[in-house]
């Protein structure tokens, strides 16, 4: 399973607990390095999110870049 398929599955599971949007943000932020070359609209469509979340995708990539520059680290799981 590739990263996009995994994120899609995680988002679908999170929907049951009303955490779909939070999971989307978390997964994009956590996997920003692997996702940075993807088309935001195409990514959103592929994972089952509305096209309006393409802006959120871009924001999470920018946040991940800023966190890296500032020396912040995401929690590993």
Buried (B, 14 or more C-beta within 10 A) or exposed (E): EEEBEEBBEBBEEBEEEEBBBEBBBBBBBBBBEEBEEBEBBEBBBBBEBEEEBBEBBEBBBEBBEEBEEEEEEEEEE
